[in-house]
Structure formats: C-alpha cells, structure tokens
Amino acid sequence: MRALGVLSRGELAQQLGYSRATVTGLVKDLLDRGIIHEVPSDHSTGGRRAKNLAFKADFASVLGVDMGATSVDIALANFRGDILLRHQEPIDVRDGPEPVLDRVVEIAQDLIRRAPGTGETLRSVGIGVPGPVDFLNGVLNVPPIMPGWERYPIRHKIQETFPHTTVVVDNDVNIMALGELRAGAGKGVDNFIFVKVGTGIGAGIVVGGEIYRGSTGSAGDIGHIQADRNGPVCHCGNIGCVEAMASGSALARQAVEAAQSGRSPILAQYLAAGAQLTAEHVGAAASAGDKAAMELIKTSGTLIGGVLAGVVNFFNPSLILIGGGVANIGTQFLATIRRGVLSRSLPLSTQHLRIDYSPMSEDAGVTGAVALALEHIFVGNL
C-alpha cells in the first residue's frame, strides 16, 4: 500500500491543505529539512523538465489502527505510507476501553520492536472506532455498541505510551472512505460514499475530494434512518432503523429464526452442527440454493438500497462503494442494493452513478487510518 508518493507541487499543496500560492515557501523549508526531495517528472512539455517531490520514507513513522466491533487491524507505516508491518486479531469492543486499548498498545509496541528505528521516529497515530466520534475532541459520543466508551479519553490513553505523537480519532467508516480516496477506487473521485455493512451500518462521505464529517462529526450515520415505521426496535431506541433490519447482526438473528422455524434446511444444518450463525452462513446457504437464505439477502439489500436512494437523491454522488463483513456474502446482495437504489432514485441522479463492492475490502480501513495519521503530521507539525 502506498498512501503517498511522488507529487507535483500542486498535489502537495492539496495534500497538506495549503493553497498553491502559499506552498512555495513550505516546499523550500521541507527541502532544507530533508523531509522531501526532488525527483524528475516523467512528463515533459518540451522545455526544461519539471521536478516532482517525494517524501523521505524514513523521516517519520506512523501507526494506523482500524478498530471494528469484533476485530482490530494495526499497521506500522513509514512517511510515504508504505506499510512496514501489520497485525490483525479478534477483539470485542464490549469488553470496554481499558482492556481493548491496552491490547492495541501492546500490538503497537511489538510492531515497533520488530522494525528498528521506528520508535524514535513515531510521530502520529490514526485510529478508527465503530461509533459516533466528536472529531475535534477525539472521543466517542453515545456509542450504541460500545458500553463504557462514552467520552473515554482515547487520545490521552495512547499518548501515555507514545507521548510525542499526534493521536487522531475518527469513525471507522470515515477512515475506510479515506483509504479508498487515497489509494483505492475513490482516488480521483470528488464525490462518493463508502457504505460499511457489518455489525452495524454506516457511511463515509467524500465531498469535493475531502471527508465530510458534518458540524459535530456524525455525518454518515445512515444506519439509523428509518426503513420501516413498523419495524423492530433498534438498539438506539428508535423503531425500524435500517441497521436493526439489514445489518450483519440483523441477518444473523434472522438466520437463526429461519433455521429454527424450518424455513431454511441448510441454515438448520449449520445450527445443528453447533455453528453460531452469521451473515456469511446466509451467503453460503444462498449460494447452495436455499430459498429462505436468498430471500433474507434480497430483503436486506432492498432495504439498504431504499435508504441509499434517498441519499443519492439528496447528495448525487458518482460512486457508492459497499464494504464491511456483509459484503462477503455474494453478488446477489450487491445486485439487490443496486435495484433498490435505481428503482427509487431520480434518473438524473443515477445517470453516472456506479455502485460496487469496495476493491480494497479489509485493507480500506487500515489504509485510511495510516492516511489519517499522515495527514495530521502535516497539519500539526510541519
């Protein structure tokens, strides 16, 4: 993965958040300090060949942490964004912030020990968490699936071990969108949405080539848009949220019901064999021709597509990327989402709209976490 690489001066200005008119002095300073160096451009207009800029890879190191409800993915990267080492393992955020973040710190320390010199150059840590984030203060705000995390000082906890770092905390779907924006299918796309369908449902929104977080950081929380006024009660307390009806946890619950009622012979076999049914079991059963499983996928995709249709009519993106664990259940799920969007959206809003699975898959989150860390080195320390 390469989040940063060879850039023109204009691209550097955009990356660092400066105007092209004011970046010249900054470039000289970065060159003098050995943070960047000039490289010949591959493009020639016939005159003197222009020079692009590249970051010195070992000038600094960063950590990217992609924390989901049931797993964590941590990467140690250099100043160009190249991942040096990476570790993934299961976690349960319901265990609370202290044990989970203690384990995150242990993994980070192990990665640093295995990459000599990175401890001295560690400058920034980017963290994605599965809940609403007050981005300015770096804390979770009433996270529905994370008991004990409300306003917990994540930044301070990490800085106890890594005191000379900038720690940036964001919603996990935002960092997935950032990963796609910097190194995936969203690269060069100004307006798109990344939708994560996993334990919950959320969206990362890119507007004008930048992550849009809203006034308080809660933009993109589409999982709590009502899909059915007569639907089940959601864990947020409202009725008929699409997350309560179409997320991975909802599919798992519906799979158990279908197995126990006898509607799904294949899911009943999985359950009898001792499996804890998940959305992946529903996908496997559907692939084997189980009609009840296929209906569950169709219903879930249609509900999500209907909610996204409203988002499309409002926002008019050119791309929607679907990621998260439920994206692994097969093409029928994506097809029903597409139909749901197209059947309820205005023709003009879907004229150039592409809806697809995220090509980065599970790499999107950790890539975005690294990019988040790098971007806040630039903003805060240069």
N, C-alpha and C positions, 0 to 999 in steps of 0.2 A: 504493500500500500504506500502511496506517495501523496500526502495531502498538499505538500508544497514542492515546488521545483524551480525550474528556470522561468523567470518572469520578465516581462518588459517593465519599463518604469511606470507606465500607466497601470499595468496589472498589479504592481507592487503598491501603488497608491491606493487602489481599490482594496487590496488585501489588508492593508494597515488602517484603512478608514480615513485616509488623507485625500485632499484634492490634488489633482495633477500639478496645479500651480504651486503648491507648498511642499511637494515631496522632494524637490531637488536638494534642498539643504539637508533633509533627513538622509537621502541616499549618500551624500558626501560623508556624513557622520558615521553611517553604518559601514561604509567602505574603510574609513580611517580606523574604525574599531575592530575590523576584521570579522564583522558579523556576516557580511555579504561580500561576494567578489564578482567581477565582470566576466562574462563569457561571450564569445562571438555569436551573433544571431545567425540562424540558418537561412533567414530571408534577406535578400539583397534587392535594393531598388536601383542599382546601377552606380550609385555613388559610394561613399565610404560606408562600409558595413557597420550597421548599428550593433551596439553591445547590449545584451540582456544581463540580468542579475540573477545570481543563485545564492542561496543561503549556505553558510558553512555548517556542515552537518553536525559536527561535534561541538559547536559553540554552546549548545544547551541541550538538555533532555527534558522530556515531559512525560506525565502519566495520563492515560485515558482510562476511565472507569465507566463501563456500561452495566448498570445495575438494574436487573429486571426483578419481577416479583419472586422468581424461583431460581435465578442464576445470576452470576456475575462474570464479566469478561473484562480483564485488565491488560493493558498494553503499555510497555515502555517504549518510547519513540525518541528519535533524535530531532534536531532542529528543523530538518527538512520534512519531518512527518513520517520517515521510514520507521516501521515497527521493528524494533530490535528483539524483543521478547514478548510473549503473550501467554496468559493463563486464564482458563475458564473452569468454573466449577459450580455445582448447585449451591444455592443459599435459600433461605426463607426470610423475607423481609419482616414477616410477622414475629420473628424472634426478637425484634427491637433493634435500635440503632447501635447500642454499645457492642454486642457480640458481632453484629454484621460488619460494622466499620473496623472493629479490631481485626477481623479476618481480612478485610480489604488492605489494611496497613501491613499485615503480615505478608500477604502476597506481594505487595509493592516492594517491601524490603527485600524479599527473596529475589525478585527480578533485578533490583538494583545491585545486589551482591553478585549476581551472575553476569553482570555487564560492567566490568571495571571502569571507573571514572565517571559513571553516570550519576552517582550520588552527589558528587561535588558540583555537577552542572545542572542538577534538577531545579527547574525554575517555575513550573506550573503544573497544576493537576486539574483536569476537566472531569466532572462527574455527572452522569445522567441517572436520575432516580424516577421510579414509576409512580409519580404523583404530582399534584399541582405545586409548582415552585414559585415562591416570591424571589424572582431572579436577582433583584437588587441586593437583597439581604442573604441570599443563598440558603434559604430554609424552606421546608415543606409547609404548606398551608392546608390543614384539614385533609390529609391524605386518606382516602377511604379504605385502602387495603393495607395500610402501614400503621398499625396501632403503636403508639409510643414515639412516633417520629414527628409529631406536631411541633413546629418551631425548634426542633433539635438543632444545635449549632454544628452542623456538618463541617463547615469550613474550619472552625476552631479545632474540632476533633482531629482533622487531618494535619493541621498546622502544628499540633502538639508534637508530632513525629517529624514533620518536614517544615520547620519554622520559617525557612527563607523562600517559600513558594507562594505563588498566587493560586488560590483554590476557587474554582468557578463551578457552581452547581446549576443544573438545568434539568428540565423534564426529559425523560428518556426518549420520547418521540421527537422532540426538537433535535436531539443530537443525532438521531437516525436521519432526519431530514438534512441536517448539516453534513453528515457523511456522504449522502447521495449528492448534495450540492457541490462538495469539494472534490469528490473522487468517483462518483457513480453516474447513474442515468440522469441526475439532475444537473450535472455540470453544464453550464451554459444556458440553462433554462431559467428564465426570470421569475416565472410564477407557477408554482406547483405545490402539491400536497403529498405528504407521506403519511399513510394511514397504517397504524400498528393494530393488528387484531391478535391479541394474545389473551392473557388472563383478563385484561380489560380492553377497551378500545379508545384510541386517541389519535390525534393528528398533529403533525408538524407542518407549519405553513411557511412557505417561502414567497415573499413579495418583493419584486424588484431585485432579486438576487440576494436577499437577506432574510434571516429567520425573523418572522413576525411573532412577537410574544404577547402583544396587547398591552394595555395600560398597567396591568398588575401581574402579568406573566401567565395568565390562564388561557390564552388563546389556543384554540385547537382541541378543547375538551369535548369533542363531539360524542363521546360515549354516553353523555347524559342528555342528549337530545331525545325527546320522546318519539318513539317509533309506534307505540300503540297505547292509547289512553286507557285501554282495558287490560294492559299487560301486567306482569308481575311487579312487585315492589323491589326496587333496586337497593343496593347497599347504601346508596346516598340518601335514601328516604323517599325519593320520588317514584312515580309509577310509570312503567312502560319504557324505561330508558333502553336504547338500543344495546348498551353494554349488558343489561340484565337479560336480553333475549337472544343475542347473536355473538357474544364473545366466546373465547375458548372455554371459559368456566361454564358458561351457559350451555354450550354444546355438550360438554361433559355431563352436566346434570340431565340434559335431555336424552343423552345416550343411555344413561342408567335407567331412566323411565321407559325408554323404548325396549331395552333388554328385559326388564322385569315384567313388562306388560305382554311380552311375547310378540311384539310387532317387528322386532329385529332378531332373526335367528343368529346372525353372525355376531352381533354385539352381545347377545345372550351367551354365546360360546366363550367370548373373551371374558365376560364377567364370571362365568362358571369356572374358568381356569385361574381365577384369582387376580385378574388384571384390574387396576384402578383406571376406569375408562377415561379417555381424553379425546380431544378433537382429532388427534392423529388416528385413534381407533375408528372414529366415524369415517374418516377419509379412506382407511383401509377397507372397511366394510362396504363403503360405496363403490370402491374400485372392484370389489368382488361381486357386485351386482345386488347388494342388499337395498331393497326399495325404501325401507324406513330411513336408513342412513342417507341415501340420496335426497330424500325429502327434507331431512334436517339441514343438509348443506344448502339446498335450494332456498329454504326459508331464511336461513341465516344470511346468505348472500343477498337475497332480495331486500331484507330489512336494512342491511348496511348500504346497499345501492340506493334505496329510497332516501335515507338520510344524506348520503353524499350528493344526491341530485339537488337537494336544497342548497348545499354548499356550493355546488357547481353553478347554479343559477345566480347565487349571490356573488361569488368570487371570480368565476370564469377562468380557472387555471387551464394550462395547456397540457398538464401531465398529472396523473394520480398514480402513485406507487403504493402497492399493498405489501406490507411486511408483517413480521411477528410470527409466532408459532403456528397460528392457524393458516398462514399462507402455505404451509407444507401439505395441506390436505388434498391438493389436486386442482385440475383445471376447471372442474365444474363450479367450484366456489368463485373463481375469478369471472367465469362466464356469467354467473347469476348476478354478481355485482355490476358488471358491465350493462346487463339488460336492465337492472334496476335503475341505474343512472340514466341510461339513454331513454328509457320509457317515460321518465318524469322530468327531464331537463328540456329547456328551450333549444330548438335546433341550432341557433347561432352560438349558444354557449358550449355546444359539443362539436362544433364544426371541425375544430383542430385538436380535439381532446384525445389523448392517449391514456388508457388505463391498463396497467400491467403490474405483475409482481416485481418487487424490488430485486434487481440483479445482484445486489451486494449481499442480500439475505442477512445472515447473522453478523456480517462484517460491518454493516452500516453503522451500528451503534458505537462500537469501539473506534471506528474511523472518525466518526463525528466527535467523540469525546477527546480524541487526540487533537483534532482541528480546533475544538473549543479551547483547549489548553494553550495551543499555539497562538491563537488569536488574542488571547488575553495576556500573553507575554508582550505582544506588540503594543497593545493599548496601554498597558500599565508600566512597562519597564524600558521602553526604548526612548 
